[in-house]
Amino acid sequence: MKVGSSMNELDLLKLWNQKRTQIIQAQVAPALVLIGVMVLAALGIFTTANSAAKFLTLGVAAVTGILAMITQYAAIREAEALVADLKKLKSSSALAGKIADSRGLLSLTAIGIVGMGIAIFALVTWAVLGK
Amino acid sequence: MKIAVAIIAIYAIAALFLVISYERPGKARRKLTGRGGDFES
């Protein structure tokens, strides 16, 4: 069997939705960690916390952030390949055509995820360690 | 403050390293076949 010949438009659209869901699900864990850090920082808990607790917080935030970033980045990379396959389809629906044109948006999203991930971690470090 | 900057820098380097290594994976090792002296040291 020729590689790629068995996937039609519907299969590709289903995969596209799976990739979207993966990206959204990957954001849940870091969002929960960030909520916890945000609440503790707002209450001023970190000002009286010992160093071990502060570094534990940063470690958990860093690991959760990196893992979420990798997952999202991988999903985007695979979605880029999917978009290329969608573009090769001869007769496709308007929806498939719209998705096939979103290659640039995907690249922008990948850059955004990495950039915003680093920026958020910098803010977390600031909130936890203070001045 | 210095330690905060160091932690952020380490995180940023780690994130960028992972992304770059994902984008440019190393060359895959050739399969050992026994031909062409694969097994000879």
Backbone of each chain as nested JSON, in Angstrom:
{
  "chains": [
    {"id": "A", "residues": [
      {"number": 1, "name": "MET", "atoms": {"N": [0.851, -1.209, 0.0], "CA": [0.0, 0.0, 0.0], "C": [0.881, 1.253, 0.0]}},
      {"number": 2, "name": "LYS", "atoms": {"N": [0.51, 2.202, -0.776], "CA": [1.276, 3.43, -0.852], "C": [1.006, 4.282, 0.396]}},
      {"number": 3, "name": "VAL", "atoms": {"N": [2.064, 4.839, 0.959], "CA": [1.905, 5.632, 2.183], "C": [1.097, 6.893, 1.876]}},
      {"number": 4, "name": "GLY", "atoms": {"N": [0.069, 7.13, 2.712], "CA": [-0.718, 8.354, 2.565], "C": [-1.863, 8.251, 1.59]}},
      {"number": 5, "name": "SER", "atoms": {"N": [-1.936, 7.17, 0.862], "CA": [-2.973, 7.087, -0.157], "C": [-4.337, 6.726, 0.425]}},
      {"number": 6, "name": "SER", "atoms": {"N": [-4.347, 6.218, 1.669], "CA": [-5.612, 5.754, 2.226], "C": [-6.357, 6.823, 3.022]}},
      {"number": 7, "name": "MET", "atoms": {"N": [-5.812, 8.023, 3.156], "CA": [-6.473, 9.057, 3.959], "C": [-7.269, 10.006, 3.082]}},
      {"number": 8, "name": "ASN", "atoms": {"N": [-8.558, 10.082, 3.376], "CA": [-9.388, 11.008, 2.611], "C": [-9.626, 12.284, 3.427]}},
      {"number": 9, "name": "GLU", "atoms": {"N": [-10.453, 13.153, 2.894], "CA": [-10.691, 14.449, 3.542], "C": [-11.267, 14.299, 4.941]}},
      {"number": 10, "name": "LEU", "atoms": {"N": [-12.206, 13.374, 5.09], "CA": [-12.854, 13.189, 6.392], "C": [-11.841, 12.725, 7.449]}},
      {"number": 11, "name": "ASP", "atoms": {"N": [-10.974, 11.789, 7.062], "CA": [-9.937, 11.312, 7.989], "C": [-9.035, 12.461, 8.421]}},
      {"number": 12, "name": "LEU", "atoms": {"N": [-8.646, 13.28, 7.455], "CA": [-7.75, 14.397, 7.756], "C": [-8.435, 15.431, 8.652]}},
      {"number": 13, "name": "LEU", "atoms": {"N": [-9.725, 15.676, 8.41], "CA": [-10.456, 16.64, 9.248], "C": [-10.602, 16.109, 10.678]}},
      {"number": 14, "name": "LYS", "atoms": {"N": [-10.825, 14.792, 10.791], "CA": [-10.913, 14.185, 12.131], "C": [-9.575, 14.335, 12.87]}},
      {"number": 15, "name": "LEU", "atoms": {"N": [-8.49, 14.083, 12.145], "CA": [-7.159, 14.238, 12.738], "C": [-6.899, 15.68, 13.156]}},
      {"number": 16, "name": "TRP", "atoms": {"N": [-7.336, 16.613, 12.323], "CA": [-7.181, 18.048, 12.621], "C": [-7.865, 18.382, 13.952]}},
      {"number": 17, "name": "ASN", "atoms": {"N": [-9.082, 17.85, 14.12], "CA": [-9.815, 18.105, 15.367], "C": [-9.116, 17.46, 16.555]}},
      {"number": 18, "name": "GLN", "atoms": {"N": [-8.527, 16.282, 16.328], "CA": [-7.777, 15.62, 17.406], "C": [-6.583, 16.468, 17.838]}},
      {"number": 19, "name": "LYS", "atoms": {"N": [-5.888, 17.031, 16.865], "CA": [-4.712, 17.861, 17.171], "C": [-5.125, 19.096, 17.966]}},
      {"number": 20, "name": "ARG", "atoms": {"N": [-6.242, 19.685, 17.557], "CA": [-6.767, 20.858, 18.288], "C": [-7.069, 20.495, 19.736]}},
      {"number": 21, "name": "THR", "atoms": {"N": [-7.735, 19.338, 19.912], "CA": [-8.089, 18.894, 21.266], "C": [-6.837, 18.638, 22.091]}},
      {"number": 22, "name": "GLN", "atoms": {"N": [-5.822, 18.043, 21.47], "CA": [-4.563, 17.785, 22.187], "C": [-3.938, 19.087, 22.687]}},
      {"number": 23, "name": "ILE", "atoms": {"N": [-3.969, 20.108, 21.831], "CA": [-3.383, 21.399, 22.213], "C": [-4.151, 21.998, 23.393]}},
      {"number": 24, "name": "ILE", "atoms": {"N": [-5.48, 21.915, 23.327], "CA": [-6.303, 22.476, 24.413], "C": [-6.083, 21.697, 25.708]}},
      {"number": 25, "name": "GLN", "atoms": {"N": [-6.052, 20.358, 25.604], "CA": [-5.865, 19.536, 26.802], "C": [-4.501, 19.749, 27.436]}},
      {"number": 26, "name": "ALA", "atoms": {"N": [-3.495, 20.004, 26.599], "CA": [-2.139, 20.223, 27.127], "C": [-2.055, 21.507, 27.944]}},
      {"number": 27, "name": "GLN", "atoms": {"N": [-3.017, 22.405, 27.766], "CA": [-2.984, 23.681, 28.493], "C": [-3.655, 23.593, 29.863]}},
      {"number": 28, "name": "VAL", "atoms": {"N": [-4.36, 22.479, 30.119], "CA": [-5.126, 22.379, 31.362], "C": [-4.198, 22.305, 32.588]}},
      {"number": 29, "name": "ALA", "atoms": {"N": [-3.223, 21.379, 32.548], "CA": [-2.332, 21.198, 33.708], "C": [-1.562, 22.477, 34.058]}},
      {"number": 30, "name": "PRO", "atoms": {"N": [-0.888, 23.132, 33.085], "CA": [-0.186, 24.368, 33.454], "C": [-1.126, 25.464, 33.929]}},
      {"number": 31, "name": "ALA", "atoms": {"N": [-2.347, 25.501, 33.388], "CA": [-3.3, 26.521, 33.833], "C": [-3.65, 26.309, 35.301]}},
      {"number": 32, "name": "LEU", "atoms": {"N": [-3.835, 25.049, 35.706], "CA": [-4.155, 24.761, 37.107], "C": [-2.981, 25.124, 38.017]}},
      {"number": 33, "name": "VAL", "atoms": {"N": [-1.768, 24.8, 37.568], "CA": [-0.579, 25.156, 38.357], "C": [-0.481, 26.672, 38.491]}},
      {"number": 34, "name": "LEU", "atoms": {"N": [-0.716, 27.365, 37.384], "CA": [-0.621, 28.834, 37.404], "C": [-1.685, 29.46, 38.302]}},
      {"number": 35, "name": "ILE", "atoms": {"N": [-2.882, 28.865, 38.327], "CA": [-3.936, 29.381, 39.226], "C": [-3.455, 29.29, 40.673]}},
      {"number": 36, "name": "GLY", "atoms": {"N": [-2.886, 28.126, 41.016], "CA": [-2.368, 27.938, 42.382], "C": [-1.299, 28.957, 42.726]}},
      {"number": 37, "name": "VAL", "atoms": {"N": [-0.345, 29.13, 41.818], "CA": [0.756, 30.087, 42.061], "C": [0.212, 31.509, 42.175]}},
      {"number": 38, "name": "MET", "atoms": {"N": [-0.735, 31.833, 41.292], "CA": [-1.313, 33.182, 41.271], "C": [-2.011, 33.506, 42.591]}},
      {"number": 39, "name": "VAL", "atoms": {"N": [-2.797, 32.533, 43.097], "CA": [-3.526, 32.745, 44.349], "C": [-2.534, 32.918, 45.507]}},
      {"number": 40, "name": "LEU", "atoms": {"N": [-1.54, 32.034, 45.563], "CA": [-0.56, 32.121, 46.658], "C": [0.231, 33.42, 46.597]}},
      {"number": 41, "name": "ALA", "atoms": {"N": [0.583, 33.833, 45.379], "CA": [1.331, 35.088, 45.226], "C": [0.467, 36.283, 45.613]}},
      {"number": 42, "name": "ALA", "atoms": {"N": [-0.802, 36.249, 45.224], "CA": [-1.705, 37.364, 45.551], "C": [-1.926, 37.473, 47.054]}},
      {"number": 43, "name": "LEU", "atoms": {"N": [-1.915, 36.33, 47.735], "CA": [-2.112, 36.347, 49.186], "C": [-0.814, 36.67, 49.943]}},
      {"number": 44, "name": "GLY", "atoms": {"N": [0.275, 36.745, 49.207], "CA": [1.558, 37.097, 49.829], "C": [2.194, 35.939, 50.576]}},
      {"number": 45, "name": "ILE", "atoms": {"N": [1.807, 34.713, 50.248], "CA": [2.334, 33.53, 50.953], "C": [3.834, 33.362, 50.696]}},
      {"number": 46, "name": "PHE", "atoms": {"N": [4.271, 33.723, 49.465], "CA": [5.675, 33.476, 49.114], "C": [6.643, 34.394, 49.866]}},
      {"number": 47, "name": "THR", "atoms": {"N": [6.157, 35.502, 50.368], "CA": [7.06, 36.413, 51.096], "C": [7.554, 35.783, 52.404]}},
      {"number": 48, "name": "THR", "atoms": {"N": [6.711, 34.918, 52.975], "CA": [7.115, 34.277, 54.242], "C": [7.538, 32.817, 54.035]}},
      {"number": 49, "name": "ALA", "atoms": {"N": [7.42, 32.33, 52.806], "CA": [7.765, 30.919, 52.545], "C": [9.275, 30.717, 52.58]}},
      {"number": 50, "name": "ASN", "atoms": {"N": [9.701, 29.494, 52.924], "CA": [11.148, 29.229, 52.915], "C": [11.633, 28.972, 51.484]}},
      {"number": 51, "name": "SER", "atoms": {"N": [12.942, 28.952, 51.322], "CA": [13.534, 28.827, 49.978], "C": [13.142, 27.516, 49.305]}},
      {"number": 52, "name": "ALA", "atoms": {"N": [13.089, 26.436, 50.087], "CA": [12.767, 25.125, 49.514], "C": [11.38, 25.152, 48.862]}},
      {"number": 53, "name": "ALA", "atoms": {"N": [10.434, 25.754, 49.54], "CA": [9.068, 25.818, 49.003], "C": [9.026, 26.663, 47.725]}},
      {"number": 54, "name": "LYS", "atoms": {"N": [9.791, 27.767, 47.735], "CA": [9.82, 28.631, 46.538], "C": [10.418, 27.886, 45.347]}},
      {"number": 55, "name": "PHE", "atoms": {"N": [11.534, 27.193, 45.568], "CA": [12.18, 26.488, 44.46], "C": [11.355, 25.286, 44.005]}},
      {"number": 56, "name": "LEU", "atoms": {"N": [10.649, 24.671, 44.951], "CA": [9.739, 23.579, 44.562], "C": [8.647, 24.118, 43.633]}},
      {"number": 57, "name": "THR", "atoms": {"N": [8.096, 25.272, 43.988], "CA": [7.063, 25.902, 43.158], "C": [7.6, 26.186, 41.755]}},
      {"number": 58, "name": "LEU", "atoms": {"N": [8.805, 26.754, 41.704], "CA": [9.405, 27.068, 40.398], "C": [9.687, 25.8, 39.601]}},
      {"number": 59, "name": "GLY", "atoms": {"N": [10.146, 24.758, 40.285], "CA": [10.437, 23.494, 39.613], "C": [9.183, 22.877, 39.013]}},
      {"number": 60, "name": "VAL", "atoms": {"N": [8.119, 22.861, 39.801], "CA": [6.848, 22.291, 39.308], "C": [6.33, 23.118, 38.132]}},
      {"number": 61, "name": "ALA", "atoms": {"N": [6.395, 24.439, 38.262], "CA": [5.931, 25.317, 37.171], "C": [6.775, 25.103, 35.91]}},
      {"number": 62, "name": "ALA", "atoms": {"N": [8.09, 24.96, 36.102], "CA": [8.992, 24.788, 34.944], "C": [8.726, 23.466, 34.234]}},
      {"number": 63, "name": "VAL", "atoms": {"N": [8.639, 22.386, 34.998], "CA": [8.442, 21.059, 34.391], "C": [7.08, 20.982, 33.701]}},
      {"number": 64, "name": "THR", "atoms": {"N": [6.05, 21.471, 34.375], "CA": [4.707, 21.456, 33.762], "C": [4.698, 22.286, 32.484]}},
      {"number": 65, "name": "GLY", "atoms": {"N": [5.342, 23.441, 32.547], "CA": [5.376, 24.328, 31.383], "C": [6.116, 23.71, 30.208]}},
      {"number": 66, "name": "ILE", "atoms": {"N": [7.283, 23.133, 30.48], "CA": [8.095, 22.533, 29.406], "C": [7.349, 21.367, 28.768]}},
      {"number": 67, "name": "LEU", "atoms": {"N": [6.761, 20.501, 29.618], "CA": [6.053, 19.336, 29.074], "C": [4.852, 19.772, 28.226]}},
      {"number": 68, "name": "ALA", "atoms": {"N": [4.132, 20.772, 28.696], "CA": [2.978, 21.273, 27.926], "C": [3.439, 21.896, 26.612]}},
      {"number": 69, "name": "MET", "atoms": {"N": [4.558, 22.604, 26.683], "CA": [5.108, 23.264, 25.491], "C": [5.494, 22.215, 24.431]}},
      {"number": 70, "name": "ILE", "atoms": {"N": [6.162, 21.154, 24.888], "CA": [6.589, 20.102, 23.948], "C": [5.372, 19.436, 23.311]}},
      {"number": 71, "name": "THR", "atoms": {"N": [4.385, 19.138, 24.139], "CA": [3.177, 18.473, 23.624], "C": [2.494, 19.335, 22.569]}},
      {"number": 72, "name": "GLN", "atoms": {"N": [2.349, 20.614, 22.884], "CA": [1.673, 21.519, 21.947], "C": [2.497, 21.707, 20.676]}},
      {"number": 73, "name": "TYR", "atoms": {"N": [3.802, 21.81, 20.852], "CA": [4.675, 22.007, 19.697], "C": [4.616, 20.792, 18.766]}},
      {"number": 74, "name": "ALA", "atoms": {"N": [4.619, 19.589, 19.377], "CA": [4.543, 18.359, 18.574], "C": [3.214, 18.296, 17.819]}},
      {"number": 75, "name": "ALA", "atoms": {"N": [2.135, 18.657, 18.498], "CA": [0.812, 18.633, 17.855], "C": [0.766, 19.617, 16.685]}},
      {"number": 76, "name": "ILE", "atoms": {"N": [1.401, 20.767, 16.854], "CA": [1.419, 21.766, 15.78], "C": [2.246, 21.271, 14.597]}},
      {"number": 77, "name": "ARG", "atoms": {"N": [3.389, 20.664, 14.89], "CA": [4.222, 20.117, 13.809], "C": [3.443, 19.093, 12.986]}},
      {"number": 78, "name": "GLU", "atoms": {"N": [2.72, 18.219, 13.707], "CA": [1.944, 17.19, 13.013], "C": [0.776, 17.833, 12.242]}},
      {"number": 79, "name": "ALA", "atoms": {"N": [0.214, 18.872, 12.814], "CA": [-0.872, 19.582, 12.126], "C": [-0.358, 20.252, 10.843]}},
      {"number": 80, "name": "GLU", "atoms": {"N": [0.894, 20.694, 10.856], "CA": [1.48, 21.298, 9.648], "C": [1.571, 20.259, 8.52]}},
      {"number": 81, "name": "ALA", "atoms": {"N": [1.963, 19.026, 8.902], "CA": [2.016, 17.941, 7.904], "C": [0.61, 17.624, 7.397]}},
      {"number": 82, "name": "LEU", "atoms": {"N": [-0.329, 17.676, 8.32], "CA": [-1.726, 17.402, 7.967], "C": [-2.258, 18.444, 6.977]}},
      {"number": 83, "name": "VAL", "atoms": {"N": [-1.9, 19.691, 7.215], "CA": [-2.316, 20.776, 6.327], "C": [-1.738, 20.567, 4.916]}},
      {"number": 84, "name": "ALA", "atoms": {"N": [-0.48, 20.107, 4.878], "CA": [0.15, 19.834, 3.577], "C": [-0.596, 18.723, 2.847]}},
      {"number": 85, "name": "ASP", "atoms": {"N": [-1.021, 17.704, 3.59], "CA": [-1.792, 16.614, 2.979], "C": [-3.16, 17.103, 2.502]}},
      {"number": 86, "name": "LEU", "atoms": {"N": [-3.785, 17.959, 3.301], "CA": [-5.1, 18.508, 2.928], "C": [-5.007, 19.319, 1.635]}},
      {"number": 87, "name": "LYS", "atoms": {"N": [-3.885, 20.0, 1.486], "CA": [-3.682, 20.841, 0.305], "C": [-3.571, 20.004, -0.973]}},
      {"number": 88, "name": "LYS", "atoms": {"N": [-3.108, 18.763, -0.799], "CA": [-2.92, 17.889, -1.961], "C": [-4.23, 17.317, -2.493]}},
      {"number": 89, "name": "LEU", "atoms": {"N": [-5.286, 17.374, -1.678], "CA": [-6.573, 16.825, -2.117], "C": [-7.106, 17.629, -3.31]}},
      {"number": 90, "name": "LYS", "atoms": {"N": [-7.586, 16.903, -4.305], "CA": [-8.028, 17.604, -5.518], "C": [-9.378, 18.295, -5.331]}},
      {"number": 91, "name": "SER", "atoms": {"N": [-10.375, 17.531, -4.91], "CA": [-11.694, 18.143, -4.699], "C": [-11.991, 18.131, -3.204]}},
      {"number": 92, "name": "SER", "atoms": {"N": [-11.927, 19.296, -2.6], "CA": [-12.157, 19.36, -1.153], "C": [-13.231, 20.395, -0.838]}},
      {"number": 93, "name": "SER", "atoms": {"N": [-13.787, 20.279, 0.378], "CA": [-14.837, 21.208, 0.809], "C": [-14.223, 22.57, 1.138]}},
      {"number": 94, "name": "ALA", "atoms": {"N": [-15.112, 23.535, 1.374], "CA": [-14.643, 24.89, 1.725], "C": [-13.905, 24.86, 3.062]}},
      {"number": 95, "name": "LEU", "atoms": {"N": [-14.4, 24.022, 3.984], "CA": [-13.767, 23.913, 5.304], "C": [-12.343, 23.362, 5.179]}},
      {"number": 96, "name": "ALA", "atoms": {"N": [-12.222, 22.291, 4.394], "CA": [-10.892, 21.699, 4.197], "C": [-9.947, 22.701, 3.532]}},
      {"number": 97, "name": "GLY", "atoms": {"N": [-10.485, 23.475, 2.598], "CA": [-9.678, 24.492, 1.927], "C": [-9.21, 25.568, 2.894]}},
      {"number": 98, "name": "LYS", "atoms": {"N": [-10.111, 25.954, 3.798], "CA": [-9.779, 26.984, 4.791], "C": [-8.675, 26.481, 5.73]}},
      {"number": 99, "name": "ILE", "atoms": {"N": [-8.824, 25.232, 6.165], "CA": [-7.821, 24.655, 7.063], "C": [-6.483, 24.515, 6.329]}},
      {"number": 100, "name": "ALA", "atoms": {"N": [-6.555, 24.113, 5.066], "CA": [-5.323, 23.938, 4.276], "C": [-4.558, 25.251, 4.115]}},
      {"number": 101, "name": "ASP", "atoms": {"N": [-5.277, 26.362, 4.224], "CA": [-4.629, 27.672, 4.089], "C": [-4.059, 28.206, 5.401]}},
      {"number": 102, "name": "SER", "atoms": {"N": [-4.172, 27.415, 6.488], "CA": [-3.78, 27.957, 7.797], "C": [-2.357, 27.586, 8.203]}},
      {"number": 103, "name": "ARG", "atoms": {"N": [-1.513, 27.319, 7.253], "CA": [-0.116, 26.948, 7.535], "C": [0.627, 28.075, 8.276]}},
      {"number": 104, "name": "GLY", "atoms": {"N": [0.401, 29.295, 7.82], "CA": [1.067, 30.447, 8.437], "C": [0.621, 30.66, 9.867]}},
      {"number": 105, "name": "LEU", "atoms": {"N": [-0.678, 30.466, 10.089], "CA": [-1.229, 30.631, 11.437], "C": [-0.647, 29.589, 12.39]}},
      {"number": 106, "name": "LEU", "atoms": {"N": [-0.441, 28.385, 11.869], "CA": [0.147, 27.319, 12.693], "C": [1.567, 27.67, 13.119]}},
      {"number": 107, "name": "SER", "atoms": {"N": [2.343, 28.172, 12.171], "CA": [3.719, 28.555, 12.494], "C": [3.738, 29.671, 13.532]}},
      {"number": 108, "name": "LEU", "atoms": {"N": [2.821, 30.612, 13.358], "CA": [2.716, 31.722, 14.308], "C": [2.338, 31.21, 15.697]}},
      {"number": 109, "name": "THR", "atoms": {"N": [1.431, 30.245, 15.734], "CA": [1.001, 29.66, 17.007], "C": [2.168, 28.958, 17.701]}},
      {"number": 110, "name": "ALA", "atoms": {"N": [2.974, 28.239, 16.907], "CA": [4.135, 27.541, 17.491], "C": [5.093, 28.54, 18.127]}},
      {"number": 111, "name": "ILE", "atoms": {"N": [5.349, 29.638, 17.421], "CA": [6.247, 30.679, 17.962], "C": [5.618, 31.29, 19.218]}},
      {"number": 112, "name": "GLY", "atoms": {"N": [4.31, 31.54, 19.152], "CA": [3.584, 32.136, 20.282], "C": [3.63, 31.258, 21.521]}},
      {"number": 113, "name": "ILE", "atoms": {"N": [3.455, 29.949, 21.335], "CA": [3.455, 29.022, 22.473], "C": [4.805, 29.045, 23.186]}},
      {"number": 114, "name": "VAL", "atoms": {"N": [5.873, 29.002, 22.419], "CA": [7.216, 29.0, 23.026], "C": [7.507, 30.356, 23.677]}},
      {"number": 115, "name": "GLY", "atoms": {"N": [7.22, 31.424, 22.955], "CA": [7.491, 32.775, 23.47], "C": [6.673, 33.094, 24.711]}},
      {"number": 116, "name": "MET", "atoms": {"N": [5.381, 32.802, 24.656], "CA": [4.52, 33.105, 25.809], "C": [4.829, 32.196, 26.989]}},
      {"number": 117, "name": "GLY", "atoms": {"N": [5.236, 30.955, 26.7], "CA": [5.623, 30.029, 27.774], "C": [6.805, 30.559, 28.561]}},
      {"number": 118, "name": "ILE", "atoms": {"N": [7.793, 31.069, 27.837], "CA": [8.986, 31.633, 28.501], "C": [8.6, 32.899, 29.278]}},
      {"number": 119, "name": "ALA", "atoms": {"N": [7.751, 33.735, 28.676], "CA": [7.33, 34.977, 29.336], "C": [6.542, 34.684, 30.618]}},
      {"number": 120, "name": "ILE", "atoms": {"N": [5.649, 33.703, 30.552], "CA": [4.854, 33.362, 31.74], "C": [5.754, 32.813, 32.843]}},
      {"number": 121, "name": "PHE", "atoms": {"N": [6.748, 32.001, 32.441], "CA": [7.652, 31.467, 33.464], "C": [8.459, 32.584, 34.123]}},
      {"number": 122, "name": "ALA", "atoms": {"N": [8.831, 33.578, 33.329], "CA": [9.549, 34.726, 33.897], "C": [8.665, 35.454, 34.923]}},
      {"number": 123, "name": "LEU", "atoms": {"N": [7.381, 35.603, 34.606], "CA": [6.458, 36.262, 35.547], "C": [6.262, 35.426, 36.817]}},
      {"number": 124, "name": "VAL", "atoms": {"N": [6.199, 34.093, 36.639], "CA": [6.051, 33.204, 37.799], "C": [7.279, 33.333, 38.709]}},
      {"number": 125, "name": "THR", "atoms": {"N": [8.468, 33.354, 38.089], "CA": [9.708, 33.49, 38.872], "C": [9.707, 34.804, 39.651]}},
      {"number": 126, "name": "TRP", "atoms": {"N": [9.278, 35.852, 38.994], "CA": [9.188, 37.168, 39.637], "C": [8.212, 37.135, 40.81]}},
      {"number": 127, "name": "ALA", "atoms": {"N": [7.038, 36.496, 40.586], "CA": [6.014, 36.448, 41.63], "C": [6.457, 35.602, 42.806]}},
      {"number": 128, "name": "VAL", "atoms": {"N": [7.21, 34.534, 42.538], "CA": [7.594, 33.625, 43.621], "C": [8.803, 34.148, 44.392]}},
      {"number": 129, "name": "LEU", "atoms": {"N": [9.835, 34.588, 43.661], "CA": [11.054, 35.035, 44.338], "C": [10.991, 36.49, 44.782]}},
      {"number": 130, "name": "GLY", "atoms": {"N": [10.139, 37.256, 44.147], "CA": [9.998, 38.682, 44.528], "C": [11.196, 39.482, 44.062]}},
      {"number": 131, "name": "LYS", "atoms": {"N": [11.478, 40.567, 44.804], "CA": [12.55, 41.494, 44.392], "C": [13.931, 40.868, 44.546]}}
    ]},
    {"id": "B", "residues": [
      {"number": 1, "name": "MET", "atoms": {"N": [17.798, 38.626, 43.044], "CA": [17.403, 39.007, 41.682], "C": [18.242, 38.284, 40.629]}},
      {"number": 2, "name": "LYS", "atoms": {"N": [19.541, 38.115, 40.952], "CA": [20.431, 37.444, 40.003], "C": [19.998, 35.998, 39.788]}},
      {"number": 3, "name": "ILE", "atoms": {"N": [19.568, 35.377, 40.882], "CA": [19.163, 33.966, 40.778], "C": [17.896, 33.835, 39.93]}},
      {"number": 4, "name": "ALA", "atoms": {"N": [17.011, 34.827, 40.021], "CA": [15.782, 34.804, 39.209], "C": [16.128, 34.88, 37.722]}},
      {"number": 5, "name": "VAL", "atoms": {"N": [17.045, 35.785, 37.4], "CA": [17.473, 35.936, 36.0], "C": [18.125, 34.643, 35.512]}},
      {"number": 6, "name": "ALA", "atoms": {"N": [18.942, 34.024, 36.39], "CA": [19.617, 32.773, 36.012], "C": [18.596, 31.666, 35.759]}},
      {"number": 7, "name": "ILE", "atoms": {"N": [17.586, 31.574, 36.62], "CA": [16.556, 30.535, 36.465], "C": [15.781, 30.739, 35.159]}},
      {"number": 8, "name": "ILE", "atoms": {"N": [15.421, 31.993, 34.895], "CA": [14.674, 32.296, 33.654], "C": [15.533, 31.972, 32.428]}},
      {"number": 9, "name": "ALA", "atoms": {"N": [16.816, 32.306, 32.51], "CA": [17.725, 32.035, 31.379], "C": [17.847, 30.534, 31.135]}},
      {"number": 10, "name": "ILE", "atoms": {"N": [17.972, 29.765, 32.217], "CA": [18.085, 28.296, 32.084], "C": [16.805, 27.735, 31.451]}},
      {"number": 11, "name": "TYR", "atoms": {"N": [15.673, 28.246, 31.918], "CA": [14.38, 27.779, 31.374], "C": [14.271, 28.111, 29.889]}},
      {"number": 12, "name": "ALA", "atoms": {"N": [14.634, 29.323, 29.533], "CA": [14.535, 29.753, 28.13], "C": [15.467, 28.917, 27.248]}},
      {"number": 13, "name": "ILE", "atoms": {"N": [16.69, 28.683, 27.74], "CA": [17.654, 27.871, 26.966], "C": [17.128, 26.445, 26.805]}},
      {"number": 14, "name": "ALA", "atoms": {"N": [16.584, 25.88, 27.888], "CA": [16.05, 24.509, 27.828], "C": [14.899, 24.417, 26.828]}},
      {"number": 15, "name": "ALA", "atoms": {"N": [14.006, 25.405, 26.875], "CA": [12.847, 25.402, 25.965], "C": [13.312, 25.519, 24.508]}},
      {"number": 16, "name": "LEU", "atoms": {"N": [14.221, 26.436, 24.263], "CA": [14.707, 26.631, 22.883], "C": [15.504, 25.419, 22.397]}},
      {"number": 17, "name": "PHE", "atoms": {"N": [16.285, 24.819, 23.313], "CA": [17.047, 23.618, 22.943], "C": [16.107, 22.489, 22.528]}},
      {"number": 18, "name": "LEU", "atoms": {"N": [15.036, 22.311, 23.304], "CA": [14.073, 21.249, 22.977], "C": [13.398, 21.498, 21.635]}},
      {"number": 19, "name": "VAL", "atoms": {"N": [13.037, 22.747, 21.396], "CA": [12.366, 23.086, 20.128], "C": [13.313, 22.873, 18.946]}},
      {"number": 20, "name": "ILE", "atoms": {"N": [14.558, 23.34, 19.112], "CA": [15.526, 23.21, 18.015], "C": [15.856, 21.738, 17.759]}},
      {"number": 21, "name": "SER", "atoms": {"N": [16.016, 20.971, 18.83], "CA": [16.326, 19.546, 18.627], "C": [15.134, 18.814, 18.028]}},
      {"number": 22, "name": "TYR", "atoms": {"N": [13.941, 19.312, 18.268], "CA": [12.745, 18.716, 17.662], "C": [12.676, 19.054, 16.171]}},
      {"number": 23, "name": "GLU", "atoms": {"N": [13.108, 20.27, 15.856], "CA": [13.067, 20.708, 14.455], "C": [14.157, 20.057, 13.619]}},
      {"number": 24, "name": "ARG", "atoms": {"N": [15.325, 19.866, 14.243], "CA": [16.464, 19.292, 13.514], "C": [16.973, 18.044, 14.215]}},
      {"number": 25, "name": "PRO", "atoms": {"N": [16.268, 16.937, 14.08], "CA": [16.741, 15.716, 14.729], "C": [18.049, 15.247, 14.104]}},
      {"number": 26, "name": "GLY", "atoms": {"N": [18.887, 14.589, 14.903], "CA": [20.17, 14.083, 14.402], "C": [19.954, 13.01, 13.363]}},
      {"number": 27, "name": "LYS", "atoms": {"N": [21.002, 12.756, 12.603], "CA": [20.88, 11.739, 11.56], "C": [20.632, 10.365, 12.185]}},
      {"number": 28, "name": "ALA", "atoms": {"N": [19.683, 9.628, 11.612], "CA": [19.382, 8.299, 12.129], "C": [20.55, 7.361, 11.852]}},
      {"number": 29, "name": "ARG", "atoms": {"N": [20.806, 6.485, 12.825], "CA": [21.899, 5.542, 12.641], "C": [21.538, 4.559, 11.535]}},
      {"number": 30, "name": "ARG", "atoms": {"N": [22.551, 4.235, 10.755], "CA": [22.296, 3.274, 9.684], "C": [22.061, 1.895, 10.269]}},
      {"number": 31, "name": "LYS", "atoms": {"N": [21.18, 1.174, 9.641], "CA": [20.859, -0.168, 10.104], "C": [22.069, -1.085, 9.901]}},
      {"number": 32, "name": "LEU", "atoms": {"N": [22.35, -1.907, 10.935], "CA": [23.455, -2.851, 10.804], "C": [23.009, -4.029, 9.952]}},
      {"number": 33, "name": "THR", "atoms": {"N": [23.698, -4.275, 8.895], "CA": [23.297, -5.362, 7.992], "C": [24.341, -6.464, 7.929]}},
      {"number": 34, "name": "GLY", "atoms": {"N": [25.561, -6.177, 8.37], "CA": [26.626, -7.163, 8.234], "C": [27.365, -7.01, 6.922]}},
      {"number": 35, "name": "ARG", "atoms": {"N": [26.791, -6.239, 6.024], "CA": [27.456, -6.023, 4.74], "C": [28.332, -4.773, 4.824]}},
      {"number": 36, "name": "GLY", "atoms": {"N": [29.359, -4.784, 4.074], "CA": [30.222, -3.599, 4.017], "C": [31.037, -3.413, 5.274]}},
      {"number": 37, "name": "GLY", "atoms": {"N": [31.219, -4.505, 6.036], "CA": [32.093, -4.436, 7.209], "C": [31.449, -3.812, 8.426]}},
      {"number": 38, "name": "ASP", "atoms": {"N": [30.119, -3.882, 8.557], "CA": [29.419, -3.329, 9.72], "C": [29.901, -3.946, 11.029]}},
      {"number": 39, "name": "PHE", "atoms": {"N": [30.195, -5.251, 10.984], "CA": [30.524, -5.965, 12.214], "C": [32.012, -5.947, 12.526]}},
      {"number": 40, "name": "GLU", "atoms": {"N": [32.791, -5.419, 11.618], "CA": [34.236, -5.382, 11.858], "C": [34.578, -4.16, 12.7]}},
      {"number": 41, "name": "SER", "atoms": {"N": [35.455, -4.351, 13.673], "CA": [35.795, -3.209, 14.536], "C": [36.954, -2.418, 13.953]}}
    ]}
  ]
}
